[in-house]
Amino acid sequence: MIKDQMIGVIILVASVAGIIVSAWLAVAWAMVVLQITAFIAVAAVLGILAWIEWTMATTPPRAPLEPGVPPTR
């Protein structure tokens, strides 16, 4: 459990540092940071959609259910 807590603390510190760096960059180079952020957001959404569609396209169909005796309780 201690290892999980350390990973959580590391992720928390990295997230806060990322927020601070992002805020500083937004003040220093506002337009470039906004363009890069928008590109990453759109690319991430489209990448996830492409992955889902690839999975749907390459997954074989399920075997049909055979009629049989209904299960009893």
N, C-alpha and C positions, 0 to 999 in steps of 0.2 A: 504494500500500500504506500510506503514511503516513496518508492520509485515513481508511482503514478502522481503523487503530490508534487514531486520535484519537476516532472514533466509539465504539470499544470502551471507551476510557478514560472517556469521558463517560457511557456507559451504566453502567459499573462504579461511578463516583462517585455517580450518581443512585440506583443500587440501594442502596448503603451508606447514603446519606442517607435514603432511604425507610425502610430498616430502623430507623434511629435515630429518625426521627420517629414511626414506627409504635409502637415500644417506648415512647416518651415518652407518646404519646396513650393507649396501653393502660394505663399507670400512672395518668394523670390522669383519664381518662374510660373506665374499663374496659368497662362494660356497653354504652355507646353505640358504642364502637369495635368491640366484638364483634358487635353487631347489624348495623352497617353492613358490616363485613367479610363476615359470613355472607350478607347480602342480595346484595352484589356477586358473591360466589362462585356463588350459586345462579342469579342473573340471567345471569352469563357462560356457565355450562353450558347453561342453557335457551336462551339466545340462539344459541349455536353449534349446538345441536340443531335449532332452528327454521331456521337458515340452511341446514343440510344437507338438511332435509326440503323446504324451498322449492326448493333446487337439484334434488333428485330429482323433485319434482312438476312442475317447469317444463322439464326437459330432455327433448327429444324422444327417442323410442326409436331404437335403432340400426337401420340397414337390415339386412334379413335377408341372410345369406350365401347366395350362389347356388351350387348344386352345379356343380362343374367338374372339371377335371383336377387331381389332387393335385400339389402342387409336387414337382419332382424335386431330387435332391441334387446 
